[in-house]
Each structure stands twice: as C-alpha cells, then as structure tokens.
Amino acid sequence: SQNYVYLIKKPTDQYQVILEVADDQRSEPQDLHLLYIKSDDGSRMVPLNALATWHPVLGQQSVNHINQFTSTTLFFNLKPGYSIGKATDFVEKAAKQVLPPGIRGEFRGEALTFRDTVSSLTVLMFLAVFVMYVILAILYESYLHPITVLSSLPVALLGGLLTLWLFGAEASLYAFIGMFMLMGIVKKNGIMIVDFAQQRVEHGVPDDQAIHDASMERFRPIMMTTMAALMGALPIALGYGADGASRRPLGLVVVGGLIVSQFITLFITPAIYLYLEEFQEKVLDHFAFFRARHSRPTAGAPVPGHATAD
C-alpha cells in the first residue's frame, strides 16, 4: 500500500514512513505468517497468525459505492431490432421481479442519458408550440389566427403516434425528432392557407370566400411539399441503411403524421378559420386589448393592387 504509517516532521521538511515487503515474501496468502507485530509492552514481536485467522472466500476485488450505498454495475448490449427504450423497460420489469426489498437500481451511462432526454423533450415540445404561437401572433397581429395555424398539429402528432403503435415501434429519441420535423412541415401548410386568406380578406373578400380561395390556390404547393417530405422520409420508415432499425421510428412518425394530417387538416383548417373569425368579430373586437389589427375596406373602396376607372 502507498499509505504511510507514520509522519516524521523536521523543521524544514517532513517524511512519510511507508511499510514495504520484499516481492518474494508477498506472492502467496501463506506469506502472511511471516508478518510480526509488536506486543502491547513493545518487548517482543508476535506473529500475526497468533492474533488472527484467515481463510479464502469468494469476493469482489473492489466494492463500489454510489451515494454512500454499496453498488454493483450490470452491463447489457442491445439485441438487433430492439431500441434502448424497450431494453430499459424490460430491465425495470425484471428488476421488480428479481431484486429483494431494500435493493433498488438506477440507470447509468447511455440509458440514463436517453431517459433524461426523453423526459426533457416533452417539455421542449410544449415550449416549441408556445414559441411558434408567439411568433405567429406577432406576425399576424392576432391572438386567434395562430390557433388556426397550429390546429393541425394535434392531428398530425396523433397520426404519427398511431403509426408507431400500428407498426410496434418504440417512442424513442428518433421518434421525438420526427415529431419536431412533423410539426414544422404541418405548420407550414397552415401558414400557406391562412396567409393567403388574410390577403384576400384585406382586399375586401368575405371570410368564407377568402378561405375557399386560399384552400384551392394553395392545394397544389401544399401537396408538392408534403409529397416531397413524405418520399424523403419513406426510406427511413422502411429501415434501409446501416442501423436503420433505430432510425425507423423517425420515418414512421413523419410518414404517418403527414398522411393523416393531409387528409384531415385540409378540411378542418378552413372550418376553424371561419369559426375563429366569427368569434373575433362578435366577441373579441368589443375589447380593445383583443381587437384585431387588420381592418376591412369599406364598400366601394378601391381594392389594393387594382386600378379604378374615373
């Protein structure tokens, strides 16, 4: 051992006294018989085996501790086709069945990082939606139009989660990344419709006609961008490439969410737009704080962008 048994202090320095044993006298357990210690009065040397007995037993070379508790570490590798989320769930169920009362376990390393990341991503998702609402509210100068744009997000996320469930995939870290991608793509579709409808309303077109024109005019670009994103995520959903099984939930979320949202949001977004516009005019416009910033042109006023004849 490198621990010192005595410290000699001098005016200018100090010296550690470290006991050492010759190499040929500490190679076998029986060499402990060669050790002697002083008696209580210090008059003679007593062999160590006269004071203690020992026998070989099985034990650990070192005892690890975590938070002052004795601990041991179990390592595991992932079977091909299984995600780390499924592995951690299986380990937790097995631990409840095997470990006796008073013994608890916790994850370390990559498993702990995964669990912490998943729990924080849920909070980040709500924060992302809130930030999107604030930015859209500033751009549209309205409290309600951002809700119209974001109304397609729950449907898209539900479609992505249902796709994961149908294919038996795990809600892993890649699945959360796919949800963030899906939110951005679907939100873009709502922005294209609402923005065009707002331009028509500012030109004096009624709300129902404006949202109808927006849905018809923006249908083709919405389909083009959606199909491009869907085709790009399809190989990932099929699990092609090295380590494709772990990235497969990302593709499933994007593909499933886009398909569901494409069939539903094109119908619910115009309806929500009309209901919120009616609520804005009948309720919120009576309060100065919630009043919409845009104003309709009066009857007979020139439409912006068009010439008038004298």
Secondary structure, 3 states (H helix, E strand, C coil): CCCCCEEEECCCCEEEECCCCCHHHCCCHHHHHHCEEECCCCCCEEEHHHCCCCCCCCCCCCCEEECCEEECCCCCCCCCCCCHHHHHHHHHHHHHHHCCCCCCCCCCCHHHHHHHHHHHHHHHHHHHHHHHHHHHHHHHCCCCHHHHHHCHHHHHHHHHHHHHHHCCCCCCHHHHHHHHHHHHHHHHHHHHHHHHHHHHHHCCCCHHHHHHHHHHHCHHHHHHHHHHHHHHHHHHHHCCCCCHHHHHHHHHHHHHHHHHHHHHHHHHHHHHHHHHHHHHHHCHHHCCCCCCCCCCCCCCCCCCCCCCCC
